[in-house]
């Protein structure tokens, strides 16, 4: 996947690979030492995404490996 700046991701719609709208990408978390992406912080109206429960604020932290692609939307797939 080509490099993408984190500020280009903020507030993008998050879709699953099957086309379901999951929410809005609110933020990402990184490992400071390595610089690698750790989680996608998604604001959602769903009670859970891929079996990961939303917190009281409607936020789910998806593992970085769910990221499948970035275009006009952030595309995610279920974790394996």
C-alpha positions in Angstrom: 0.0 0.0 0.0 1.4 3.5 -0.8 2.2 5.9 1.9 -0.7 7.9 3.3 -0.4 10.8 5.7 -2.4 10.4 8.9 -4.0 13.9 8.5 -5.5 12.7 5.1 -7.3 9.9 7.0 -9.1 12.0 9.6 -12.9 12.1 9.2 -13.0 9.7 6.3 -15.9 7.2 6.1 -15.0 3.7 7.0 -16.5 0.9 4.9 -16.1 -2.9 5.2 -14.9 -4.9 2.3 -18.5 -6.0 1.7 -19.7 -2.4 1.4 -21.2 -1.8 4.8 -20.8 1.7 6.2 -19.2 1.3 9.6 -18.5 4.8 10.8 -16.0 7.7 10.6 -12.3 7.4 11.2 -11.7 9.6 14.1 -8.0 8.9 14.8 -5.2 6.4 14.5 -2.7 5.1 17.1 0.9 4.5 16.4 3.8 2.6 18.1 6.1 5.5 18.9 9.3 3.4 18.8 8.7 1.8 15.4 6.2 4.3 13.8 3.9 1.4 12.8 0.2 1.8 12.8 -1.5 0.1 15.8 -5.2 0.9 15.7 -7.9 2.7 13.7 -10.2 4.7 16.1 -13.6 4.6 14.5 -16.7 6.5 15.6 -19.7 4.3 15.0 -23.4 3.9 15.6 -22.9 0.1 15.8 -22.6 -1.6 19.2 -19.6 -3.6 17.8 -17.5 -3.9 14.7 -16.0 -7.3 13.9 -16.7 -8.5 17.4 -15.0 -5.6 19.1 -17.4 -3.7 21.3 -17.8 0.1 21.1 -17.1 2.1 24.2 -19.7 4.4 25.9 -18.7 7.1 23.4 -19.5 5.0 20.4 -15.8 4.4 19.5 -14.2 1.1 18.4 -10.5 0.6 18.2 -9.9 -1.7 15.2 -6.5 -3.5 14.9 -4.3 -2.0 12.2 -4.4 -5.3 10.3 -8.0 -4.7 9.5 -7.0 -1.9 7.1 -7.5 -3.1 3.6 -7.2 0.1 1.6 -7.5 3.8 1.4 -9.2 5.9 -1.3 -12.1 8.2 -0.9 -13.0 5.9 2.1 -11.0 3.8 4.5 -11.7 0.1 3.7 -11.4 -2.5 6.4 -11.8 -6.2 6.6 -12.5 -8.5 9.5 -9.4 -9.5 11.5 -8.1 -13.0 10.9 
